[in-house]
Amino acid sequence: MRGKEGFERVDVKMREDGRRPWGYYEILADLPDCKVKRIVVYPGCRLSLQRHKYRDEHWFVLAGDALVTIDRKEIPVARNASVDIPRALLHRVNNTGSRDFIFIEVQTGDYFGEDDIERLEDDYGRA
């Protein structure tokens, strides 16, 4: 399938809940002590401004360019960059590039459910 910028997009098999308006994610590991996702954010899209009560996150960038917001501070990131997001801090990622932004998210903490997302702002009406 071709994305809006004409780049070839490879879709992976994933659970239905992996698709989002901004892109998709694939769960690579879901264990008692951590959860690992591969997340793809389409060009011009961003995740909600959010925080978590029960988990910390570590993001490692595989491809693309983005602006990561952590506690209202904006940090440009690209391939091989990584960021740490302690629980309770506001954060989001905004794909500022012309290609898919792809990163690995490692969650650690006490609980990894999707209902541990508190959205404060959202481009898709989910806040």
Secondary structure, 3 states (H helix, E strand, C coil): CECCCCCECCCCCCCHHHEECCEEEEEEEEECCEEEEEEEECCCCECCEEECCCEEEEEEEEECCEEEEECCEEEEECCCCEEEECCCCCEEEEECCCCCEEEEEEEEECCCCHHHCEEEECCCCCC
